[in-house]
Amino acid sequence: MKVQNVVQGSREWLQLRASVDGTASEAPAVMGASKYQTREGLLKQKATGITPEVDENQQRRFDAGHETEALFRPVAEDIIDDELYPCTGTIEVDGMVLLASFDGLTSDRTIGYEHKLSNQKLAADIKANGEPGPTYYWQMEHQLLVSGAEKILFATSDGTLQGATYCWYTSKPERRAALIAGWKQFKADLATYKPTAATPTVVAAPTESLPAVSVLMSGELAVKSNLPEFATALRAFIDKIPAKPETDQEFADTEAACKALKKAEDALEDAENSALAQMSSVEEMRRVVGDLRTLARTTRLAKEKLVSAQKDAIRERIVSDARKALTAHIAGLNESLGKPYMPDVPADFGAAIKGKRTIDSLKEATGVELARAKAAANEIATRIQVNLNFMRERAAKHAFLFADTASLVLKAADDLQAVVNSRIGEHDRQEAERLETERARIRAEEEARVRREAEARARAEQAAALAAAAPAPAPVAVAPAPVVTAPAPDVSPVTAVATAPAANNTVVPITRAASNKKLRLGEICEALGFSVTADFLGRLGFQPAETERAAKLYWADDLPRICQALINHLTAIGQRAAA
């Protein structure tokens, strides 16, 4: 808090109050809880800069309040066990400059003091609820916000301990949030405020008096009355009643007219009874009186129903307009957020207008509730935006983990961050396990391949050793290919000439049967127990019998010769290495 060097009540203090966005004494009106000023009235006052004049009675109350405040300060210091100093301070909150004037603060600014002139109702509230009503607790919530104090001693007294009722007030988190949101909405409403003409206090217009009903019975049984004149006046009176009242003035006039009609009914009935008391019934007089009484009664009942219906219609229209305004405000917040993240914000306009009878009071009540709901919506939107910003920064690469973003962003910031960090952490753990499993699989496959190659080398070395110890193979005799002059009826022999390496790799022609099978290169490798390539077999003198797609096929009966060629090849390598 920044302490301002001004004296409370001075011109400088008044100028400072006028320059800030809000003060502690204005907080109850902003929250729609003040007994002394409406929210609409405060908006108009701040927009125009015109403040109401203080009359003599108000000044006397103010002076008495200041006097008892000063008298009770030593008592308050004894209760607090510390000295108190009046001061004024300001603080900036969310771009708003807020001011509070204190009846007293301790030097370390941890405890405040707020005093009100002795008030039985206020004392009863403190005793019943442990705190004063909203007119006062919003002021203290504002003071705690500005000062950063821990608590405030609130007292209502006549300046003495015996005549005092007091309590301690500490800040409530939900009230603190609502107050800040309320001030922000008030500032927004003030920026777009358009003053309206003041509505005068509604008083029913003077109701035209109907002529007195006079019915006299003469001795000749003739009826003397002014009923024709009365009938004319009654009908003219009814014509002047508003057909469909819309304003408070018209409602008041119509209700007053209904009361006059009720009096006319009673007067007609009294006149009839009086005439009957003077003379026996005269049919004509009774008929006229009955018609006029019925006219007055039916008109009165119709107008009373109309007044009630119109009031209900206007109440519904005012509430409907407030609901539409709230819906439009939430739609604007969704637009700023980029998606419809906003939840429904409850607003009980029906409860707000309960007990309100005038149009101005209906508008004021719904306006206060609308401002409260807008402030609550703004607070939710701010929380959503903070959460969205965090998710865009923290979870940009993990969007697939947050299909429920719309519900997550409604959480408190700490709760959302915990959920986001937990999901990302769990995903990273699972991904690390998957990668480790994949790496283990690759290592196992690599170890198996190395093991197979080592085994193949071992078998090759063993074969080479056996070949070195074995005697040289005898030359392979090749029989001449038979000459077929004519094929047998049931056989179609084919003469195939192939080459196979001799011991010294000399190519020797080989005759094969037409039914000889073929082996794939992979099958040959599997039979050998190690891998050889087609190029290697080609260097040993064995060419594929055919190619089937990418596979090389060799004659099956060449397998023994391939083995012998390998033995010879390995033997030669061993001999060269030994030399």
C-alpha positions as CSV (number, residue, x, y, z in Angstrom):
1,M,0.0,0.0,0.0
2,K,1.2,3.5,-0.8
3,V,0.4,5.9,2.1
4,Q,-1.0,9.2,0.9
5,N,0.0,12.4,2.8
6,V,-3.5,13.9,3.0
7,V,-5.8,14.7,5.9
8,Q,-9.2,13.0,5.8
9,G,-11.9,15.5,5.0
10,S,-9.5,18.0,3.5
11,R,-9.8,19.4,-0.1
12,E,-6.7,17.4,-1.1
13,W,-8.3,14.2,0.3
14,L,-11.5,14.8,-1.7
15,Q,-9.6,15.5,-4.9
16,L,-7.6,12.2,-4.3
17,R,-10.8,10.3,-3.8
18,A,-12.2,11.7,-7.1
19,S,-9.1,10.7,-9.0
20,V,-9.1,7.0,-8.2
21,D,-11.2,4.2,-9.6
22,G,-12.9,3.3,-6.3
23,T,-12.9,3.8,-2.5
24,A,-13.8,1.6,0.4
25,S,-16.9,3.6,1.2
26,E,-18.1,3.1,-2.4
27,A,-17.5,-0.7,-2.3
28,P,-21.0,-1.6,-0.8
29,A,-22.7,0.4,-3.6
30,V,-20.6,-1.3,-6.3
31,M,-21.6,-4.7,-4.8
32,G,-25.3,-3.6,-4.7
33,A,-25.4,-3.8,-0.9
34,S,-25.4,-0.2,0.2
35,K,-28.3,1.1,2.3
36,Y,-27.4,4.7,1.3
37,Q,-26.6,4.6,-2.4
38,T,-27.5,2.5,-5.4
39,R,-25.0,1.2,-7.9
40,E,-26.8,3.1,-10.7
41,G,-26.5,6.3,-8.5
42,L,-22.8,5.8,-8.0
43,L,-22.3,5.2,-11.7
44,K,-24.0,8.5,-12.5
45,Q,-22.1,10.3,-9.7
46,K,-18.7,9.1,-11.1
47,A,-19.7,9.8,-14.7
48,T,-20.8,13.3,-14.1
49,G,-18.6,14.2,-11.1
50,I,-21.6,15.7,-9.4
51,T,-21.9,14.6,-5.7
52,P,-25.1,15.2,-3.6
53,E,-25.0,18.1,-1.2
54,V,-24.8,17.2,2.5
55,D,-27.8,18.6,4.4
56,E,-27.8,19.6,8.0
57,N,-29.1,16.3,9.4
58,Q,-26.5,14.4,7.5
59,Q,-23.8,16.7,8.7
60,R,-24.9,16.2,12.3
61,R,-24.7,12.5,11.9
62,F,-21.3,12.7,10.4
63,D,-20.0,14.9,13.2
64,A,-21.5,12.6,15.8
65,G,-19.8,9.6,14.1
66,H,-16.4,11.3,14.0
67,E,-16.7,12.3,17.6
68,T,-17.6,8.8,18.9
69,E,-14.9,7.3,16.6
70,A,-12.3,9.5,18.3
71,L,-13.7,8.7,21.8
72,F,-13.6,5.0,21.2
73,R,-10.1,5.0,19.7
74,P,-8.3,4.6,23.1
75,V,-10.7,1.8,23.9
76,A,-9.9,0.1,20.6
77,E,-6.2,0.5,21.3
78,D,-6.6,-1.3,24.6
79,I,-8.5,-4.1,22.8
80,I,-5.8,-4.3,20.1
81,D,-3.0,-3.6,22.5
82,D,-1.3,-1.3,20.1
83,E,-1.5,2.3,19.0
84,L,-3.7,3.3,16.0
85,Y,-3.1,6.0,13.4
86,P,-5.7,7.4,10.9
87,C,-4.4,7.2,7.4
88,T,-5.3,7.0,3.7
89,G,-3.6,4.6,1.3
90,T,-3.9,3.4,-2.3
91,I,-3.0,0.3,-4.3
92,E,-3.1,-0.8,-7.9
93,V,-5.1,-4.0,-8.6
94,D,-5.5,-5.3,-12.2
95,G,-5.0,-1.8,-13.7
96,M,-7.3,-0.1,-11.1
97,V,-6.3,2.4,-8.5
98,L,-8.2,1.7,-5.3
99,L,-8.2,3.9,-2.2
100,A,-9.1,3.3,1.4
101,S,-9.3,5.7,4.4
102,F,-8.8,4.1,7.8
103,D,-10.1,5.2,11.2
104,G,-6.9,3.7,12.4
105,L,-4.1,1.3,11.5
106,T,-1.3,0.0,13.6
107,S,2.2,1.1,12.7
108,D,3.0,-2.3,11.2
109,R,-0.2,-2.1,9.2
110,T,-1.4,-5.6,10.4
111,I,-4.5,-4.5,12.2
112,G,-7.1,-1.9,11.3
113,Y,-9.9,-0.1,13.1
114,E,-13.3,0.9,11.7
115,H,-16.0,2.6,13.8
116,K,-19.7,3.4,13.3
117,L,-22.1,5.5,15.3
118,S,-24.1,3.4,17.8
119,N,-26.8,1.5,16.0
120,Q,-29.1,-1.1,17.6
121,K,-29.8,-2.9,14.3
122,L,-26.0,-3.1,13.6
123,A,-25.3,-4.3,17.1
124,A,-27.9,-7.0,16.8
125,D,-26.4,-8.2,13.5
126,I,-23.0,-8.5,15.0
127,K,-24.3,-10.4,18.0
128,A,-26.4,-12.7,15.8
129,N,-23.9,-13.3,12.9
130,G,-20.5,-12.5,14.4
131,E,-20.0,-9.8,11.8
132,P,-22.0,-6.8,10.4
133,G,-24.1,-7.0,7.3
134,P,-22.9,-6.5,3.7
135,T,-23.2,-2.8,3.8
136,Y,-20.2,-2.8,6.2
137,Y,-18.2,-6.0,5.4
138,W,-17.7,-5.0,1.8
139,Q,-16.1,-1.7,3.0
140,M,-13.8,-3.7,5.3
141,E,-13.0,-6.3,2.6
142,H,-11.9,-3.3,0.5
143,Q,-9.8,-1.9,3.3
144,L,-8.0,-5.2,3.8
145,L,-7.4,-5.5,0.1
146,V,-5.7,-2.0,0.0
147,S,-3.8,-2.2,3.3
148,G,-2.8,-5.9,3.3
149,A,-3.7,-6.0,7.0
150,E,-4.6,-9.3,8.7
151,K,-7.8,-8.1,10.4
152,I,-10.0,-5.2,11.3
153,L,-11.6,-4.3,14.7
154,F,-15.1,-3.2,13.8
155,A,-17.1,-1.4,16.5
156,T,-20.4,0.4,16.8
157,S,-20.6,2.5,20.0
158,D,-21.5,5.7,21.7
159,G,-17.8,6.3,22.4
160,T,-17.7,4.0,25.5
161,L,-16.9,0.4,26.0
162,Q,-20.1,-0.1,27.9
163,G,-22.1,1.2,24.9
164,A,-20.1,-0.7,22.3
165,T,-20.6,-3.9,20.3
166,Y,-17.5,-5.0,18.3
167,C,-16.1,-7.9,16.4
168,W,-13.0,-8.9,14.4
169,Y,-13.3,-9.1,10.6
170,T,-10.8,-11.1,8.5
171,S,-10.8,-11.3,4.7
172,K,-12.8,-14.1,3.0
173,P,-11.1,-15.4,-0.3
174,E,-14.4,-15.6,-2.1
175,R,-15.4,-12.1,-1.1
176,R,-12.0,-10.8,-2.1
177,A,-12.3,-12.3,-5.6
178,A,-15.9,-11.1,-5.9
179,L,-15.0,-7.6,-4.9
180,I,-12.1,-7.3,-7.4
181,A,-14.4,-8.7,-10.1
182,G,-17.1,-6.2,-9.0
183,W,-14.8,-3.2,-9.3
184,K,-13.6,-4.4,-12.7
185,Q,-17.1,-4.7,-14.0
186,F,-18.0,-1.3,-12.5
187,K,-15.1,0.3,-14.3
188,A,-16.2,-1.4,-17.6
189,D,-19.8,-0.2,-17.1
190,L,-18.6,3.3,-16.2
191,A,-16.7,3.5,-19.5
192,T,-19.9,3.0,-21.5
193,Y,-22.3,4.8,-19.1
194,K,-24.8,7.2,-20.5
195,P,-26.6,9.3,-17.9
196,T,-30.4,9.2,-18.0
197,A,-32.9,11.8,-16.9
198,A,-33.7,11.6,-13.2
199,T,-37.0,9.9,-12.4
200,P,-39.1,12.0,-10.0
201,T,-40.8,10.5,-7.1
202,V,-44.0,9.0,-8.3
203,V,-47.2,10.5,-6.7
204,A,-50.6,9.7,-8.0
205,A,-52.2,12.6,-9.9
206,P,-55.1,14.2,-8.1
207,T,-58.2,12.1,-8.8
208,E,-61.2,14.0,-10.0
209,S,-63.9,13.7,-7.4
210,L,-67.2,12.2,-8.6
211,P,-70.3,14.1,-7.6
212,A,-72.0,12.9,-4.4
213,V,-74.8,10.5,-5.1
214,S,-78.2,11.9,-4.1
215,V,-81.4,9.9,-4.1
216,L,-84.4,11.3,-2.2
217,M,-87.9,9.9,-2.1
218,S,-90.7,12.5,-2.1
219,G,-94.0,11.9,-0.5
220,E,-95.6,11.4,-3.9
221,L,-93.4,8.3,-4.4
222,A,-91.4,10.2,-7.0
223,V,-87.7,9.6,-7.1
224,K,-85.5,12.7,-7.2
225,S,-81.9,12.0,-7.9
226,N,-78.8,13.2,-9.7
227,L,-78.1,9.8,-11.2
228,P,-78.1,11.0,-14.8
229,E,-75.4,13.6,-14.0
230,F,-73.5,11.1,-11.9
231,A,-73.6,8.6,-14.7
232,T,-72.2,11.1,-17.1
233,A,-69.4,12.1,-14.6
234,L,-68.6,8.4,-13.9
235,R,-68.2,7.5,-17.6
236,A,-66.0,10.6,-18.2
237,F,-63.9,9.6,-15.2
238,I,-63.5,6.1,-16.5
239,D,-62.4,7.4,-19.9
240,K,-59.5,9.3,-18.3
241,I,-58.0,6.2,-16.7
242,P,-54.8,5.0,-18.6
243,A,-55.8,2.1,-20.9
244,K,-52.5,0.4,-20.6
245,P,-50.2,1.8,-18.0
246,E,-46.4,1.6,-18.7
247,T,-44.7,4.0,-16.4
248,D,-44.7,4.3,-12.6
249,Q,-46.7,7.5,-12.9
250,E,-49.5,5.7,-15.0
251,F,-49.5,2.8,-12.5
252,A,-49.9,5.2,-9.6
253,D,-52.8,7.1,-11.4
254,T,-54.6,3.9,-12.3
255,E,-54.4,2.5,-8.8
256,A,-55.7,5.8,-7.4
257,A,-58.6,5.7,-9.9
258,C,-59.5,2.2,-8.8
259,K,-59.7,3.4,-5.2
260,A,-62.1,6.2,-6.3
261,L,-64.2,3.7,-8.2
262,K,-64.4,1.6,-5.1
263,K,-65.7,4.7,-3.2
264,A,-68.3,5.2,-6.0
265,E,-69.5,1.7,-5.6
266,D,-69.9,2.1,-1.9
267,A,-71.6,5.5,-2.4
268,L,-74.1,4.1,-4.9
269,E,-74.9,1.2,-2.5
270,D,-75.3,3.6,0.4
271,A,-77.6,5.9,-1.7
272,E,-79.7,3.0,-2.7
273,N,-80.0,1.8,0.9
274,S,-80.9,5.3,2.0
275,A,-83.6,5.6,-0.6
276,L,-85.1,2.3,0.4
277,A,-85.1,3.3,4.0
278,Q,-87.2,6.4,3.0
279,M,-89.6,4.7,0.7
280,S,-90.3,1.3,-0.7
281,S,-88.4,0.1,-3.7
282,V,-88.7,2.0,-6.9
283,E,-87.7,-0.2,-9.9
284,E,-86.3,2.6,-12.0
285,M,-84.1,3.9,-9.3
286,R,-82.9,0.5,-8.4
287,R,-82.1,-0.4,-12.1
288,V,-80.1,2.8,-12.6
289,V,-78.3,2.4,-9.4
290,G,-77.5,-1.2,-10.1
291,D,-76.3,-0.4,-13.6
292,L,-74.0,2.3,-12.3
293,R,-72.7,0.2,-9.5
294,T,-72.0,-2.6,-11.9
295,L,-70.2,-0.2,-14.2
296,A,-68.0,1.1,-11.5
297,R,-67.2,-2.3,-10.1
298,T,-66.5,-4.0,-13.4
299,T,-64.3,-1.1,-14.5
300,R,-62.4,-1.2,-11.2
301,L,-61.8,-4.9,-11.4
302,A,-60.7,-4.8,-15.0
303,K,-58.3,-1.9,-14.3
304,E,-56.9,-3.7,-11.3
305,K,-56.3,-6.8,-13.3
306,L,-54.7,-4.7,-16.1
307,V,-52.4,-3.1,-13.6
308,S,-51.3,-6.4,-12.2
309,A,-50.9,-7.9,-15.7
310,Q,-48.9,-4.9,-16.9
311,K,-46.7,-5.0,-13.9
312,D,-46.0,-8.7,-14.4
313,A,-45.3,-8.0,-18.1
314,I,-42.9,-5.2,-17.4
315,R,-41.1,-7.3,-14.7
316,E,-40.7,-10.1,-17.2
317,R,-39.4,-7.7,-19.8
318,I,-36.8,-6.2,-17.5
319,V,-35.7,-9.7,-16.4
320,S,-35.6,-10.9,-20.0
321,D,-33.5,-7.9,-21.0
322,A,-31.1,-8.6,-18.2
323,R,-30.8,-12.3,-19.2
324,K,-30.2,-11.3,-22.8
325,A,-27.5,-8.9,-21.7
326,L,-25.7,-11.6,-19.7
327,T,-25.9,-14.1,-22.6
328,A,-24.4,-11.5,-25.0
329,H,-21.6,-10.8,-22.5
330,I,-20.8,-14.5,-22.2
331,A,-20.8,-14.8,-26.0
332,G,-18.3,-11.9,-26.2
333,L,-16.1,-13.7,-23.7
334,N,-16.2,-16.9,-25.7
335,E,-15.2,-15.0,-28.8
336,S,-12.2,-13.6,-27.0
337,L,-11.2,-17.0,-25.8
338,G,-11.5,-18.5,-29.3
339,K,-13.9,-21.3,-28.5
340,P,-17.1,-21.6,-26.4
341,Y,-15.3,-22.6,-23.2
342,M,-17.5,-20.5,-20.9
343,P,-20.0,-22.4,-18.7
344,D,-23.4,-21.2,-17.7
345,V,-23.1,-18.4,-15.2
346,P,-26.0,-18.5,-12.7
347,A,-27.9,-15.2,-12.2
348,D,-31.1,-15.2,-10.1
349,F,-32.9,-12.1,-11.4
350,G,-36.2,-13.5,-10.0
351,A,-34.8,-13.3,-6.5
352,A,-33.2,-9.9,-7.2
353,I,-36.5,-8.3,-8.0
354,K,-38.5,-9.9,-5.2
355,G,-40.3,-7.3,-3.2
356,K,-39.5,-4.5,-5.7
357,R,-42.6,-2.5,-6.8
358,T,-41.4,0.4,-8.9
359,I,-39.9,0.2,-12.4
360,D,-36.8,2.1,-11.2
361,S,-36.2,-0.4,-8.3
362,L,-36.7,-3.3,-10.7
363,K,-34.1,-2.0,-13.1
364,E,-31.7,-1.2,-10.2
365,A,-32.1,-4.7,-8.7
366,T,-31.6,-6.5,-12.1
367,G,-28.7,-4.1,-12.9
368,V,-26.9,-5.1,-9.7
369,E,-27.4,-8.8,-10.3
370,L,-26.3,-8.4,-13.9
371,A,-23.2,-6.7,-12.9
372,R,-22.5,-9.4,-10.3
373,A,-23.0,-12.1,-12.9
374,K,-20.8,-10.3,-15.5
375,A,-18.1,-9.9,-12.9
376,A,-18.3,-13.6,-12.1
377,A,-18.2,-14.5,-15.8
378,N,-15.1,-12.2,-16.3
379,E,-13.4,-14.0,-13.4
380,I,-14.1,-17.4,-15.0
381,A,-12.9,-16.2,-18.4
382,T,-9.7,-14.9,-16.9
383,R,-9.1,-18.3,-15.2
384,I,-9.8,-20.1,-18.5
385,Q,-7.4,-17.8,-20.4
386,V,-4.6,-18.4,-17.9
387,N,-5.2,-22.2,-18.1
388,L,-5.2,-22.0,-22.0
389,N,-2.0,-20.1,-22.0
390,F,-0.4,-22.7,-19.7
391,M,-1.6,-25.6,-21.8
392,R,-0.4,-24.0,-25.1
393,E,3.1,-23.6,-23.6
394,R,3.3,-26.8,-21.6
395,A,1.3,-29.3,-23.7
396,A,1.7,-28.0,-27.2
397,K,3.3,-31.3,-28.3
398,H,0.9,-33.4,-26.3
399,A,-2.5,-32.1,-27.5
400,F,-3.6,-35.7,-28.2
401,L,-3.6,-36.2,-24.4
402,F,-6.2,-33.5,-23.8
403,A,-9.4,-34.2,-25.7
404,D,-11.2,-32.9,-22.6
405,T,-9.7,-29.4,-22.7
406,A,-13.1,-27.7,-22.5
407,S,-13.7,-29.1,-19.0
408,L,-10.0,-28.9,-17.8
409,V,-9.7,-25.2,-18.4
410,L,-12.6,-24.6,-15.9
411,K,-10.4,-26.0,-13.1
412,A,-8.4,-23.8,-10.7
413,A,-5.0,-23.1,-12.2
414,D,-3.1,-25.3,-9.6
415,D,-5.4,-28.2,-10.3
416,L,-5.1,-27.9,-14.0
417,Q,-1.4,-27.7,-13.9
418,A,-1.3,-30.8,-11.7
419,V,-3.5,-32.7,-14.2
420,V,-1.4,-31.6,-17.2
421,N,1.9,-32.4,-15.6
422,S,0.6,-35.8,-14.5
423,R,-0.7,-36.8,-17.9
424,I,2.5,-35.7,-19.7
425,G,4.7,-37.4,-17.1
426,E,2.7,-40.6,-17.4
427,H,2.9,-40.5,-21.2
428,D,6.6,-39.8,-21.1
429,R,7.1,-42.8,-18.7
430,Q,5.1,-45.1,-21.0
431,E,7.0,-43.8,-24.1
432,A,10.3,-44.4,-22.3
433,E,9.3,-48.0,-21.4
434,R,8.2,-48.6,-25.0
435,L,11.5,-47.3,-26.4
436,E,13.5,-49.4,-23.9
437,T,11.5,-52.5,-24.9
438,E,12.2,-51.7,-28.6
439,R,15.9,-51.2,-27.9
440,A,16.0,-54.5,-25.9
441,R,14.3,-56.3,-28.8
442,I,16.9,-54.9,-31.3
443,R,19.8,-55.8,-29.0
444,A,18.4,-59.4,-28.7
445,E,18.1,-59.7,-32.4
446,E,21.6,-58.3,-32.9
447,E,23.0,-60.7,-30.3
448,A,21.2,-63.7,-32.0
449,R,22.6,-62.6,-35.4
450,V,26.2,-62.4,-34.0
451,R,25.7,-65.7,-32.3
452,R,24.5,-67.4,-35.6
453,E,27.5,-65.9,-37.5
454,A,29.9,-67.1,-34.8
455,E,28.4,-70.6,-35.0
456,A,28.6,-70.5,-38.8
457,R,32.3,-69.5,-38.6
458,A,32.9,-72.3,-36.1
459,R,31.3,-74.9,-38.4
460,A,33.2,-73.6,-41.4
461,E,36.5,-73.8,-39.4
462,Q,35.6,-77.3,-38.3
463,A,34.8,-78.3,-41.9
464,A,38.1,-76.8,-43.1
465,A,39.9,-78.7,-40.4
466,L,38.2,-82.0,-41.5
467,A,38.9,-81.2,-45.1
468,A,42.6,-80.6,-44.4
469,A,42.8,-84.0,-42.6
470,A,40.9,-85.9,-45.4
471,P,42.7,-87.5,-48.4
472,A,42.4,-85.7,-51.8
473,P,39.2,-86.7,-53.6
474,A,39.4,-89.0,-56.6
475,P,38.7,-87.5,-60.0
476,V,35.1,-87.5,-61.0
477,A,34.4,-89.7,-64.0
478,V,31.8,-88.2,-66.3
479,A,29.9,-90.7,-68.5
480,P,29.1,-89.6,-72.0
481,A,25.6,-88.4,-72.5
482,P,23.3,-91.0,-74.1
483,V,21.9,-90.4,-77.5
484,V,18.2,-90.7,-77.7
485,T,16.9,-91.5,-81.1
486,A,13.2,-91.4,-80.2
487,P,11.3,-90.7,-77.1
488,A,9.6,-93.4,-75.3
489,P,5.8,-93.2,-75.5
490,D,5.3,-92.3,-71.8
491,V,8.6,-90.5,-71.1
492,S,10.0,-87.1,-72.3
493,P,13.6,-87.2,-71.2
494,V,15.6,-84.0,-71.4
495,T,19.4,-83.9,-71.6
496,A,20.8,-81.1,-69.4
497,V,24.4,-80.2,-69.3
498,A,25.7,-78.5,-66.2
499,T,29.2,-77.7,-64.9
500,A,30.6,-78.7,-61.5
501,P,34.0,-77.9,-60.2
502,A,36.5,-80.7,-59.9
503,A,39.0,-80.8,-57.1
504,N,41.2,-78.3,-59.0
505,N,38.0,-76.2,-59.9
506,T,38.2,-77.5,-63.5
507,V,34.7,-77.3,-65.1
508,V,33.4,-80.7,-66.1
509,P,30.2,-81.3,-68.0
510,I,27.4,-83.1,-66.1
511,T,24.4,-84.8,-67.5
512,R,21.2,-84.4,-65.4
513,A,17.8,-86.1,-65.4
514,A,14.9,-84.0,-66.5
515,S,13.1,-84.6,-63.1
516,N,16.0,-83.3,-61.0
517,K,14.7,-80.9,-58.3
518,K,16.0,-77.3,-57.8
519,L,16.9,-75.6,-54.5
520,R,16.7,-72.0,-53.5
521,L,19.8,-70.2,-52.4
522,G,18.2,-69.9,-48.9
523,E,17.6,-73.6,-48.7
524,I,21.3,-74.3,-49.7
525,C,22.4,-71.9,-46.9
526,E,20.1,-73.6,-44.4
527,A,21.6,-77.0,-45.4
528,L,25.1,-75.7,-45.1
529,G,24.5,-74.0,-41.7
530,F,25.9,-70.7,-42.8
531,S,25.2,-68.1,-45.5
532,V,26.8,-67.9,-48.9
533,T,26.0,-65.6,-51.8
534,A,25.2,-66.3,-55.4
535,D,28.3,-64.4,-56.4
536,F,30.5,-66.7,-54.2
537,L,28.9,-69.8,-55.6
538,G,29.5,-68.4,-59.1
539,R,33.2,-68.1,-58.3
540,L,33.2,-71.7,-57.2
541,G,31.7,-72.6,-60.6
542,F,28.0,-73.0,-59.8
543,Q,25.6,-70.8,-61.7
544,P,21.9,-70.7,-61.0
545,A,19.7,-73.1,-63.0
546,E,17.1,-70.4,-63.2
547,T,15.8,-67.2,-61.5
548,E,12.3,-67.1,-60.1
549,R,11.6,-63.4,-59.4
550,A,14.4,-62.4,-57.2
551,A,15.2,-65.9,-56.0
552,K,18.2,-67.9,-57.4
553,L,17.5,-71.7,-58.0
554,Y,20.2,-74.3,-58.2
555,W,20.1,-78.0,-59.1
556,A,19.5,-80.1,-56.0
557,D,22.0,-82.8,-57.1
558,D,24.7,-80.1,-57.2
559,L,24.6,-79.8,-53.4
560,P,27.2,-82.6,-52.7
561,R,29.5,-81.0,-55.3
562,I,29.0,-77.5,-53.7
563,C,30.0,-79.0,-50.4
564,Q,33.1,-80.5,-51.9
565,A,34.0,-77.3,-53.6
566,L,33.7,-75.5,-50.3
567,I,35.9,-78.0,-48.7
568,N,38.5,-77.6,-51.4
569,H,38.2,-73.8,-51.2
570,L,38.7,-73.8,-47.4
571,T,41.5,-76.3,-47.6
572,A,43.4,-74.1,-50.1
573,I,43.0,-71.1,-47.8
574,G,44.3,-73.2,-44.8
575,Q,47.3,-74.4,-46.8
576,R,48.2,-70.8,-47.9
577,A,47.8,-69.6,-44.3
578,A,50.1,-72.5,-43.1
579,A,52.7,-71.7,-45.7
